[in-house]
Amino acid sequence: MGDTLRNALEFVGALASLLLASLRRFFARPFEGEQIGRQLHHLGVRSLSITTITAVFTGMVLALETAYTLAAYGGKLLIGKAVALSIVQELGPVLTALVMAGRVGAGITAEIGSMNVTEQVDAIRALGADPVKKLVMPKLIATVLMVPALTILADFVGILGGLVISIVDLGQSASFYLRQVITTLTFRDVLTGTGKTPIFALIIVLVACHNGLRTTGGADGVGRATTHTVVVASIAILVSNFFLTKFFFVVL
């Protein structure tokens, strides 16, 4: 237990150190605007399809399951309220973060890990450049910007998925469903959900970059590092989601 705790604390300390180093490099010249723009497209825009598909079918399944569950209690008319609150407060942010951990986190670790085992990272240092500024900082900025944006889009698409089911399977009108959504959601609900996403983004990118920079052992090592990133980031997202939700309930 002592070794496990020490290793966990060392891992958290390494992530914090990497975050501080990345933030310092952000204000140092030259500004990596082109690289950040490239990462915004690669990490964010290319994740649009998978996050959208995940959200729309989650909303549809949630509406369907809720309708059949509440039917025995006469609660079919509450589908819009249930879908809106569930998607915006929890399912939208968490599922988007988990999908990004699988796609973006694994991709970052594989990219940086491959560069590390082939000594490309050492070559960057030999040329007088900073690997943290060139490799980590642009990915961190892009991920922190794109995860909240994708979450907001996922919330919207998930609610629309519930709308489809309410019209096709439940016979409700679109205006009735949307009126329930609008009257149910408050600024607090939206802030509780989207306020967690920057933390999720930091977890994903810091774990991925840290594991990539520490990768050794060739292709086999890259595979192990990628798997470790997905597992650790996913667990950290789920654990932090509980504490962040509790924090927002207390503060707001």
N, C-alpha and C positions, 0 to 999 in steps of 0.2 A: 504493500500500500504506500509505503514511503517513497519508493522509486517511482511508482505511478504518479503520485502527487507532484513529485519534483519534476518529472518529465512534462506533466501538464502545465505546470507553472512556467517552465522554461519555454514551452511552445507558445503560451500566451504572451510572455515577455518578448519573444522573437517577433510575433505579429505586431505588438505595440511598437517595437523599435522600427519595423519595416514601415508602419504607417507614418510615424514621425519623420523618417527619412524621406518618404515620398512627398509629404506635405512641404518639407523644406525645399526639395528639388522643384516643386511647382512654382515657387517664387524666384527661382534662379534662372538666369538667362543661359542659353536661348530658350524661348518659350516653344514648347513642342506642340504648337497648334495643329500642324498637319497630321502629326501622329495621333493626337487626340481625336481629330475628325475621322481618321481611318478606323480607330478603335470603336468610335460611336457607331459606325456603320457595321463593322464586323461583329461586335459583341451585342449591339442593340437591335439594329434593323434586321439582321439575319436571324434573330431570335423571335421576330414578330410572329411568324407562322405557327411555331410550336406553342408559344404562350397563348395565342388566340384560340387555337384548336382546343387546348387544355381548358381554357376558361369557358368557351361556349358549351362544350359537352358537360362540364361540371355544373353549369347553370341549368342545363336541361335535365340532367340526372337528379339534381337537387330538387327541382320543381316537381318532377315525377314522383320521387320517393316521398316528398313532403305531402303531396296531394293524397296519395294512397294511405299514408300514415294518419293524416288528420281527418280523413273522410269519416272515420268512425266517430269522431268527436264534433263533426259539423264544422270543421275548420278549413274546408277547401278554399274558402274565399280569402284566406290569409296567405296564400301562396306568394303573392308579391312582396309582402312584408318579410316572410321567412327567407326568401331568396335574396332580397336586397341586403338584409342585415348579415346573413351568413357569408355572402360573397364579399361585401365591402369590408367587413371587420376582420374576417379570418381567411376564408378560402382563397380569395384573390391574391392577397399579399403572400401567403405561405406557399401556395402552389406555384405561383410565379417564381418565387425565390428558389424553390426546390428544382424547378425546371431549369432555371439559370445556373444553379449549382451543378446540375448534370451536364448541361451543354457548355456553358461559358467556363465554369470552374475546371472541368476536365480539359477543355481546349487550351486554356491558359497554361495549365500544368504541363501538358504534352508539348506545347510550343517552347516554353522556357526550359523545360527539362531536356528536350532534345538539343537545344542550343548549349545547355550546360555540359552534357555528356560528350558533345562533339567539340568542346572547347571554344565555342563561339562567344560565350560570355567572357572568357578569359581574353579573347581577342579584342572585345570591346574595351576592357580595362587597359590592355596593352596600347590601344590607340588613344588613350587619355580620356575616354568617355566614361560616363557613369552608368552602369547597368540599371540601377534603380530609376534614374531619370529616363533612360531610353526604353526600358522594358516594363517597369512596374507602374510608374506614375501615370502614363497615359491610360493604361488599363484601369487603374483605380478611379480616375476622374470619369472615364466613360461609363464604367459599371455603376458608380454612384448616381450618375445622371439618368441612365437608361432603366434601371430596375424600378424606380418610382414611376417613370413614364409608362413602362410596360404594365405595371400593376394597375394604374388608372385605366388604361385601355382594357385590361383583363376584367376589371370590375364592370365596365360598361358592356363588354361583350357577354360576360356571364349573365348579367341581368337580361340582356336581349335573348339569350338562350332560354331562360325561364319564361320570357314572354312568348316564345314560339310554342312551348309546351302548353302554356296556359290557354292559348288560342286554339291549337290543333287538338289537344287531348282533353282539355277541361272545359272548353266552350266559353271561356271568358272573353270579354272584349279587350282590345289593346288599351283603350282609354281607362278602363277599370283597373287593369294591372298596373299601368304606369302611374295612376293616381295613388295607388297603394305605395308604390316605391317612393314617389316624391314626398308624400306625407310622412313616411316612416323614417327616411334617412335624415340625419342631422349633420351639422358640421363636425360634431364630436365623433360621430361614427366614421366619417371619412378620414378625419385626422387620426383616429385610433388605428385605422388600417394602413394608410399610406405613411404615417409617421414611423412605422417599424421598418419600412423598406430600405432606407439608407443604411441602417445597421445590418440588415441582411446582405446588402450589396458589399459592405466592408468585409463581412465575414467571408463571402465567396471569393473576392479578389485577393484578400490578404492570405488566406489559406492556400489558394491556388498558386500565387506567386512565391510564397515561402517554400512550398513543396517543390516547385519548379527549380528554384535556385539551389535547393539542397539535394537535387536528384543526382544519384551516382549509379554506376553499374550497367550502363548501356541501355539497350531497348527494354530489357527486363526491369531495370530500375525505373524507367519512364512509366511502364505499365503499373508498377506498384505505387508510384507517386500519384498517378492519376486516380487510381482506385481510392487511395488514402484521402485525396482531396474531396472526392464526391461523398465519401462516408462521413468524414469529419465535418465538412460544411453542412451537410444535411442534418446531422445531429445537432450541431451548434445552432442552426436556424430554428429547429423545433424547440430546443431548450430556451433560447433567447426569446422566442415568441411568447412563451408563458410569462416570463418576467417583464417583458415590454408591455404585454397586455395588462398585467397587474399594475404596472407603473402608470399607464395612461388612465386606467379606471380610477386610481387614487388621485392623480393630478387633475384630471378633467372632470 
